[in-house]
Amino acid sequence: MDELLEILNDINPDADYETNEHLVDDEILTSFELVMLVTQISDEFGVSVPSEAIIPENFNSVRAMMDLIERLQEDE
């Protein structure tokens, strides 16, 4: 999870990723930042994030993102 928090802080250091559970819904992460995030997740965690997985439910919180990453790693 530390790697993911580091990526998120590089993208938007002003956000509270530890407690916020509405990062996409509240537009804390913009669509451009989400594209950057998906690219960095793919590179850092060695997974391919399919377009159908890029939905708010998978990116609204750090826990949701880690759950997605873990599911994708299992499928690899």
N, C-alpha and C positions, 0 to 999 in steps of 0.2 A: 504494500500500500504506500510505502514511502516514495517509491519511484513514481507512482501516479500523482501523489501530492506535489512532488517536485515538478513534474510536467505541468500540472495545473497552475502552480505558482509562477512558472515561467511564462505561461500564456496570459494569466491575469492575476497579478500579485495582490490586488486589492480585495479579492473575494474571500469569504469565510467558507472554505471547503469542508472544514471539520464538522460543522453543524448544519449547514444549509442543505435542504432536501428538495429544493425547487430551482436548481441552477439554470435549467433550460426554460422552465415555465415562467420564471421571474426575469428572464433575459439577462441573467448574470453572465452566462456564456452565450455569446452571439453565434450566429450561423457560421461566420468566418472562423471564430475561435473553435467551434465544434469540428470544423474540417481540419484545422491544425491539430486538434486533440486526437482525432481519429488517426491521422497520419503518424503522430508520435506514439500512440498506443500500439499501432501496428509495428513500428520500428522497435520500440523498447521491449514489448512483450512477445514479439514474434507471432502475432496473430493477424488474420485478415478479417476486418470488420465488414461484413456484408451490408449493402445499402439498406436492406430491410431491417437491420438491427439499429440503424441510426434513428432512434425515436426517443422522445423525452424520457420515457420510463427507464431507459438504459443509461441516461446521462444526467438525471436530475440530482444525483448524489454520488459521493465517492463510493459508497457501498454498492450502489447499483452498477457503477462502472466496473468495480472489482468483480462483482458477480458475473457481468458480461464477459470480462476478460477470462475469468476462470472457466466459464462455459465454452468459450472459443478455444481455449488451450486444450480442453478435454476433447474437442472435436478434431484437433489437428492431428 
